[in-house]
Amino acid sequence: MSIPTSTASHTILGSLSDATAATSPGEAAVPAPHVRVLRLADCPGHMAELRAWFESEWADYYGPGGPGDAARDLEEFAREEGIPSGLVAVRGDELCGIAVLKPDSIPSLAHLRPWAGAGLVKPDLRRQGIGALLLRGLRKEARRQGYTRIYSATATAETLLQRLGWRKIDSVAHEGTVLAIYEVDTGA
């Protein structure tokens, strides 16, 4: 599977940065009503829409002439067990967002795993707690699979991660951008 590692790619949590409702510092975001987090493997009917989202959001990678194949990556994210393991947020039949528990992210940090990535919330549904729900779902999925920690690299979602109890452990320069590296215990 070809997974981009550029800062504009889905490897880094960026599109989840404003995906929670505004709250006071230290206060958990209030999730959007009636939004459920499900395994991508259990939602094959959303694959075409997700492919369009990926090709639009990360056009340099998944768009025409890009090195990525959104359909192939989504099929990998929809695996039944192990990682990568994709989760989707849905409200009724409406697709609201996606996040993926991935085996790796930044090559220089290959010793850390798994990673939260491919985070994307539908633009008109951002700031409603959906990103937070997806990150909590990834934490639960990692715990179910026996992982004790999850990692994330971000240039834009630090406030969200901090609000959810993630700890900053490092900063790295990657493809011209400084990324903050975060971890969170899964409770396993």
C-alpha positions, -999 to +999 in steps of 0.1 A: +000+000+000+014+034-009+008+059+019+018+095+015+039+111+042+037+147+031+022+173+055-007+177+031-014+140+032-038+119+052-010+106+073-011+136+094-041+147+114-050+180+098-086+179+088-097+170+123-082+201+137-115+220+139-138+190+142-149+196+178-174+220+192-159+250+210-155+244+247-137+259+276-100+249+280-097+214+295-134+206+288-143+177+265-161+186+233-198+178+230-203+153+201-228+158+174-261+142+183-269+107+168-234+103+153-220+067+155-185+055+150-184+022+130-157+001+115-151+009+078-152-028+072-189-028+082-198+002+059-189-008+023-216+014+009-195+045+018-164+035-002-172+055-033-180+087-013-148+082+007-128+078-025-141+111-038-133+128-004-097+115-005-092+125-041-105+160-033-089+166+001-055+151-009-055+159-046-017+161-049-015+125-038-048+109-049-058+132-078-049+128-114-012+122-119-007+116-081+011+085-069-018+073-047-047+050-053-076+060-030-097+029-038-068+006-030-059+024+002-096+024+014-098-013+007-067-018+030-083+005+056-115-017+055-097-048+067-114-070+092-085-074+117-051-058+124-039-025+110-046-004+091-080-002+106-105+024+094-134+039+113-162+061+100-185+085+117-221+083+104-254+100+113-282+078+099-270+071+064-249+102+061-211+098+061-196+124+085-159+115+088-131+090+087-100+082+107-076+053+104-053+034+128-022+030+107+010+009+112+033+038+104+036+074+094+069+092+094+099+071+083+123+085+109+098+074+136+092+038+124+098+025+159+065+041+170+032+024+162+003+025+156-006+060+143-038+079+140-041+092+105-063+098+075-084+121+096-111+139+077-145+153+087-170+166+062-165+204+061-201+214+070-200+191+100-167+203+116-166+218+151-194+194+162-173+168+181-170+143+152-132+144+151-131+138+188-154+108+185-132+093+157-101+098+178-117+081+208-128+053+185-092+048+173-081+047+209-106+020+217-097+000+186-060+002+194-068-010+229-089-039+215-059-049+194-036-049+224-017-016+217-009+004+248-003+037+229-013+056+198+008+083+181-001+112+159+019+138+139+002+171+133+009+207+123-027+218+129-046+196+154-026+202+186-055+218+205-078+189+196-052+163+207-044+181+240-081+185+248-084+147+244-055+140+267-028+133+242+008+143+253+033+160+231+065+139+230+086+155+202+087+178+172+102+168+139+109+185+107+093+166+079+092+177+042+096+213+051+071+215+080+076+211+117+052+185+131+043+179+167+044+143+177+018+132+202+010+100+221-019+088+242-023+057+264-051+034+253-057+020+287-047-016+276 
